[in-house]
Amino acid sequence: MRVAIYATAGEALADLTTYASRRGWEVALECVAQRSGPQGSTKGIRRLLEVMGANDIHGILVRTLSDLAPSLSHLINLGRLLAAQDVALIAIDDHIDTTDLGEAIRWRDWLDTSARLDRQLRAEAARLTRRLREPWGRLVATVNPVELLTHWEGRRGRRPLSLRKIARKLGISESTARRRLHELRAAGKVDDQARARAVDARGGLRRGGRPANRLDDADLTAAWELQLQAARQRGTEPSIASIARTLHVSRSRVRARLQELGLLPQRPESAG
C-alpha cells in the first residue's frame, strides 16, 4: 500500500517512516508542516491533498489527529473527503487505522456523530450570541461593579486608576467603563470623595510613570474665582477643563476637590 506521511517535526517523521516500513507500506510522499498553529496545519494539509491524486496515495499516516486538523470541523471535513476518495487514515497515538474494515465503519460513524454535535454546538452558540447582542449589534460587556469601584476609588489600599487603565485591566472599552461608572454613580454607589482622598494621599494619578502635580487649595480657589468672573461675563458655566489645564492636573481631581471645598455642588456627571 502506498501511503503519505504527514508530520509536524523531523523526529515524528522518522518514527512514522519506521512504522510504515514495519507494516510493509511504501512511503510515496513525506510532508512536514513548516509552521505551527492552525494556519500552518491547514496549509500543510492543503499541499498534501494537492499531490495525493498524482501520487496514487492509498492512505495517510500521522502521529495524532491533532496534527492533521486544527479543529473538529476541519477534521470532520477532511475525514469525509478521505472516505469519499477511499483513502485510509492511520493515527498511531489515537489508535485509528481505517485499513481495517471494522475500524473504517466505526470511524465513519464517529464522523457522522461528531458532525451532528458540531452543528448543534454552532447553532447554540449562534442563539446565545443573538441574545447577548445589544440593539446596534455589539456584544454586551460584562463588568464586575465591585472590581470597577475597587480600581476607581482605590479600595483596600489600592492605587486609584484612570478610566483608561481600568478599561485595559478589565478587558473592556473605555466608553463601557465610563458608562457603567456613570450608572453606579447615579445609583449612589460611587464615592468620588474617597477616590479624591486616595489620589491625593498617593500624590495623584500615575501617568506615564511620573507622579501627578500637587493640587494647592489656594491656587484652586483663585482659579475658580477667575473662572466664575469670566463665566458671568460670558453667561456660561465655569470651565473645569480650563482650571485643570491651568493647574496641570486632571479634571476629575479639580472637580472632586471643588466639591470637597463646597465650591461646586454634588451632581451626577460622566467620568473622565
C-alpha positions in Angstrom: 0.0 0.0 0.0 1.3 3.4 -0.9 1.0 5.9 1.9 1.7 9.6 2.6 3.3 10.6 5.8 2.3 13.9 7.4 4.3 15.1 10.4 4.9 18.3 12.4 8.6 17.6 13.3 11.6 15.8 11.9 11.6 13.2 14.8 8.0 12.3 14.2 8.7 11.9 10.5 11.4 9.4 11.3 9.1 7.4 13.7 6.3 7.3 11.1 8.7 6.1 8.4 9.8 3.3 10.6 6.2 2.4 11.4 5.3 2.3 7.7 8.3 0.1 7.0 7.3 -2.4 9.7 3.8 -2.6 8.1 5.3 -3.2 4.7 3.9 0.0 3.2 5.6 2.1 0.5 6.1 5.7 1.5 5.2 7.6 -1.6 5.1 11.0 -0.1 6.5 12.8 3.0 5.1 16.1 4.2 6.4 18.0 7.2 4.5 21.1 8.4 6.8 24.1 8.4 4.7 26.3 10.7 3.0 25.6 14.0 -0.6 26.7 14.7 -3.9 26.3 12.8 -2.8 28.3 9.7 0.4 26.2 9.2 -1.5 23.0 9.7 -4.2 24.0 7.2 -1.6 25.0 4.6 0.3 21.7 5.1 -2.8 19.6 4.6 -3.8 21.6 1.5 -0.4 20.8 0.0 -0.8 17.2 0.9 -4.2 16.9 -0.7 -3.0 18.6 -3.9 -0.3 15.9 -4.6 -2.2 12.9 -3.3 -4.1 12.2 -6.5 -0.9 12.5 -8.7 0.9 10.0 -6.4 -1.9 7.4 -6.2 -2.0 7.5 -2.4 -3.9 4.8 -0.6 -3.5 6.1 3.0 -2.3 8.9 5.2 -0.1 8.1 8.2 0.1 10.6 11.1 1.2 10.6 14.7 -2.1 12.1 16.0 -5.3 13.6 14.6 -4.5 16.9 16.2 -1.5 17.2 13.8 -3.9 16.7 10.8 -6.6 19.2 11.6 -6.7 22.4 13.7 -10.3 22.0 14.8 -13.2 19.5 14.9 -14.9 20.9 11.9 -11.7 20.7 9.8 -11.2 17.1 11.0 -14.8 16.1 10.0 -14.5 17.6 6.6 -11.1 16.0 6.0 -12.3 12.6 7.2 -15.2 12.7 4.8 -13.0 13.8 1.9 -10.6 10.9 2.5 -13.5 8.4 2.9 -15.0 9.6 -0.4 -11.7 9.1 -2.2 -11.2 5.7 -0.5 -8.0 6.9 1.2 -7.3 5.2 4.6 -6.3 7.2 7.7 -3.9 5.9 10.3 -3.3 7.9 13.5 -0.8 5.9 15.7 -1.3 7.7 19.0 -5.1 7.7 18.7 -5.3 4.0 17.7 -7.1 4.7 14.5 -6.5 2.5 11.4 -9.1 2.6 8.8 -7.3 0.0 6.7 -9.3 -2.4 8.8 -12.9 -2.7 7.7 -14.3 -2.6 11.2 -12.2 0.4 12.1 -13.3 2.2 8.9 -17.0 1.7 9.8 -16.5 2.9 13.4 -14.5 5.9 12.0 -17.4 6.9 9.6 -19.9 6.5 12.4 -17.8 8.8 14.6 -17.6 11.4 11.8 -21.4 11.4 11.4 -21.9 11.7 15.2 -19.3 14.5 15.5 -20.8 16.4 12.6 -24.2 16.4 14.3 -22.7 17.5 17.6 -20.7 20.3 15.9 -23.8 21.6 14.1 -25.7 21.6 17.4 -22.9 23.5 19.2 -22.6 26.1 16.5 -26.4 26.6 16.4 -26.5 27.0 20.2 -23.5 29.4 20.1 -25.3 31.5 17.4 -28.5 31.7 19.5 -26.5 32.7 22.6 -24.7 35.4 20.6 -28.0 36.8 19.3 -29.4 37.0 22.9 -26.3 38.8 24.1 -26.2 41.4 21.3 -27.2 45.0 22.0 -29.5 46.8 19.6 -26.7 48.1 17.5 -25.2 44.6 17.2 -22.3 44.7 19.6 -21.8 42.2 22.4 -22.7 43.3 25.9 -19.6 43.6 28.0 -19.9 42.0 31.5 -18.5 44.4 34.1 -18.0 43.4 37.8 -19.1 46.5 39.7 -17.1 45.6 42.8 -13.9 45.3 40.7 -14.7 48.5 38.9 -15.2 50.5 42.1 -12.2 49.0 43.7 -9.9 50.3 40.9 -11.8 53.6 40.7 -11.9 54.5 44.4 -8.7 52.8 45.4 -10.3 50.4 47.9 -8.3 48.1 50.1 -5.2 50.2 49.9 -5.1 50.1 46.0 -3.9 53.0 43.9 -6.9 54.6 42.1 -6.6 54.1 38.4 -7.7 56.2 35.4 -10.6 55.0 33.3 -8.2 54.1 30.5 -6.2 51.8 32.8 -9.3 50.4 34.4 -10.7 49.5 31.0 -7.4 47.8 30.0 -7.3 45.8 33.2 -11.0 44.7 33.0 -10.7 43.9 29.3 -13.4 46.3 28.2 -13.6 49.6 26.3 -13.1 52.9 28.0 -16.6 54.0 26.9 -18.1 50.9 28.5 -16.2 51.6 31.8 -17.3 55.2 31.8 -21.0 54.3 31.1 -21.0 51.7 33.8 -19.4 54.0 36.3 -22.0 56.7 35.5 -24.8 54.2 36.2 -23.2 53.3 39.5 -22.8 56.9 40.4 -26.5 57.6 39.6 -27.4 54.8 41.9 -25.4 56.4 44.7 -22.8 53.6 44.8 -19.7 55.7 43.9 -17.7 57.6 46.5 -15.8 60.2 44.4 -14.6 61.9 47.6 -12.9 58.7 48.7 -11.3 58.5 45.3 -10.0 62.1 45.6 -8.6 61.4 49.1 -6.9 58.3 47.9 -5.5 60.1 44.8 -4.1 63.0 47.0 -2.7 60.5 49.5 -0.6 58.9 46.7 0.4 62.1 45.1 -2.1 62.0 42.2 -2.8 59.5 39.5 0.2 57.8 38.0 0.5 58.9 34.3 3.4 57.6 32.2 5.3 56.6 35.3 5.5 60.2 36.6 3.7 61.5 39.7 0.9 63.9 39.2 1.3 67.6 40.2 0.2 68.7 43.7 -3.1 70.4 43.9 -2.9 73.5 46.1 -6.2 74.7 47.6 -5.2 78.4 47.4 -4.3 78.1 43.7 -7.5 76.1 43.0 -9.7 78.7 44.8 -8.1 81.6 42.9 -8.5 79.8 39.6 -12.1 79.1 40.5 -12.9 82.7 41.3 -11.4 83.8 38.0 -13.5 81.3 36.2 -16.6 82.4 38.0 -16.0 86.0 36.9 -15.3 85.1 33.3 -18.3 82.8 33.2 -20.6 85.6 34.5 -19.4 87.9 31.7 -20.0 85.2 29.1 -23.2 84.0 30.6 -21.8 80.4 30.7 -20.8 77.8 33.3 -17.3 77.9 34.8 -14.9 75.6 32.9 -13.4 72.8 34.9 -11.2 71.9 32.0 -9.7 75.4 31.9 -8.8 75.2 35.6 -7.3 71.7 35.1 -5.1 73.0 32.2 -4.0 76.0 34.3 -3.0 73.9 37.3 -1.7 71.0 35.2 -3.9 68.4 37.0 -6.8 66.2 35.9 -10.4 67.4 35.6 -11.5 64.7 38.0 -9.2 66.0 40.7 -10.3 69.5 40.2 -14.0 68.6 40.3 -13.6 66.4 43.4 -11.6 68.9 45.3 -14.0 71.8 44.5 -16.9 69.6 45.8 -15.0 68.9 49.0 -14.4 72.6 49.5 -18.1 73.3 48.9 -17.4 75.4 45.8 -19.1 73.0 43.4 -22.4 71.2 44.2 -22.5 67.5 44.1 -24.3 66.1 41.0 -24.1 63.0 38.8 -21.7 63.6 35.9 -20.0 61.3 33.4 -16.5 60.4 34.4 -13.4 61.5 32.5 
